[in-house]
């Protein structure tokens, strides 16, 4: 019986060592992206009637992300959706010079917004979607508030 017990202990230790050395520690990580807007709320420029701001997208969980789309839902002063705009990989590259966000890094772009002549912008809900390096879908949303003209 003692010999059998030693064999089970050795087998258990061998399996434990294999799991540790193989790096098996559960499911793969999922990227986490954060969006910041500076300033927010965004003041309107008295010189040209545009709203200027900086958008920063950062990854904070150690997994890179390929950004695939940006959705902009524009709302007027009555809080009615008046326009939805989609930007895809080419547009994202134009804004950020890349659509790939490496792990623990950030992408930044200086942006301006012009409201249509017949609309007065109140805010935009911006949603970024992508796929991380472990093939997980990723989504993050931020509200951008615009101060009146």
C-alpha positions in Angstrom: 0.0 0.0 0.0 2.9 2.4 0.8 4.4 1.9 -2.7 1.0 2.6 -4.3 0.6 5.8 -2.3 4.1 7.0 -3.3 3.2 6.4 -7.0 0.1 8.5 -6.7 2.0 11.3 -5.0 4.7 11.2 -7.7 2.0 11.3 -10.4 0.3 14.2 -8.8 3.5 16.2 -8.4 4.5 15.4 -12.1 1.1 16.7 -13.3 1.3 19.8 -11.1 4.8 20.5 -12.5 3.6 20.1 -16.1 0.7 22.5 -15.5 3.0 25.1 -14.0 5.7 24.8 -16.6 3.2 24.9 -19.5 1.8 28.2 -18.3 -1.7 26.9 -18.0 -3.3 29.3 -15.5 -6.8 29.3 -16.8 -8.4 31.1 -19.7 -6.5 33.6 -21.8 -6.7 37.2 -20.8 -9.1 39.6 -22.5 -7.9 43.1 -23.5 -9.5 46.1 -21.7 -9.6 49.4 -23.6 -10.3 52.7 -22.1 -11.2 55.9 -24.0 -10.5 59.4 -22.6 -11.5 62.7 -24.1 -9.6 65.9 -23.2 -11.3 68.3 -22.5 -14.7 66.8 -21.8 -17.0 68.7 -22.0 -15.5 70.2 -25.2 -15.7 74.0 -25.6 -16.6 75.5 -29.0 -13.9 77.6 -30.6 -15.1 81.2 -31.0 -12.7 81.5 -34.0 -14.2 78.9 -36.3 -17.2 77.3 -34.5 -15.6 73.9 -34.2 -15.0 71.7 -31.1 -11.4 70.6 -30.7 -10.4 67.7 -28.4 -7.9 64.9 -27.9 -9.0 61.3 -27.9 -6.8 58.7 -26.1 -7.4 55.0 -26.4 -5.4 52.8 -24.0 -5.1 49.1 -23.3 -4.7 48.1 -19.6 -4.9 44.3 -19.3 -1.8 43.2 -21.3 -3.4 42.0 -24.5 -3.1 43.9 -27.8 -6.2 44.9 -29.8 -7.0 45.4 -33.5 -9.5 48.2 -33.7 -12.2 47.4 -36.3 -14.8 50.2 -36.1 -15.8 53.4 -34.4 -19.5 54.3 -34.1 -20.5 57.9 -33.4 -24.1 58.6 -32.4 -24.7 62.3 -32.5 -27.4 63.9 -30.3 -28.9 67.4 -30.5 -29.9 69.8 -27.7 -33.3 68.0 -27.4 -31.3 64.8 -26.8 -32.6 63.3 -30.1 -30.3 61.2 -32.2 -29.8 63.0 -35.4 -26.9 61.2 -37.1 -24.9 58.0 -36.8 -21.5 57.8 -38.4 -19.4 54.6 -38.8 -15.6 54.7 -39.2 -13.8 51.6 -40.2 -10.1 50.4 -40.3 -9.0 52.9 -43.0 -10.5 55.8 -41.1 -9.1 54.6 -37.8 -5.6 54.5 -39.4 -6.2 58.0 -40.7 -7.0 59.2 -37.2 -4.4 57.3 -35.2 -1.8 56.2 -37.8 -2.6 52.6 -36.8 -5.6 50.4 -36.0 -3.5 48.1 -33.8 -3.3 49.0 -30.1 -0.4 47.0 -28.4 -0.7 45.7 -24.9 -0.3 48.3 -22.1 0.0 51.2 -24.6 -2.1 53.9 -26.1 -3.1 55.7 -29.3 -3.9 59.4 -29.4 -5.4 61.8 -31.9 -6.3 65.4 -32.0 -9.8 65.7 -33.5 -12.3 68.4 -34.3 -16.1 68.2 -34.7 -18.4 70.5 -36.7 -22.1 70.2 -36.2 -24.4 70.5 -39.2 -25.7 74.0 -39.8 -29.3 73.0 -38.9 -28.3 71.0 -35.7 -26.8 72.1 -32.5 -24.7 69.3 -31.0 -25.1 68.4 -27.3 -23.2 65.2 -27.1 -21.9 62.2 -29.0 -21.7 58.6 -27.8 -18.6 57.0 -29.3 -18.2 53.2 -29.3 -15.0 51.5 -30.4 -15.0 47.8 -31.3 -12.2 45.5 -32.0 -10.7 42.0 -31.6 -7.9 41.3 -29.1 -4.9 39.1 -29.7 -6.8 36.1 -28.1 -9.7 36.5 -30.6 -12.0 38.1 -28.0 -14.4 40.8 -29.2 -13.7 44.1 -27.4 -15.9 47.2 -27.0 -15.6 50.5 -25.1 -17.9 53.5 -25.0 -17.5 57.1 -24.0 -19.8 60.1 -24.0 -18.4 63.4 -25.4 -20.3 66.5 -24.2 -20.2 69.7 -26.3 -20.6 73.1 -24.7 -23.0 75.4 -26.6 -21.7 77.6 -29.4 
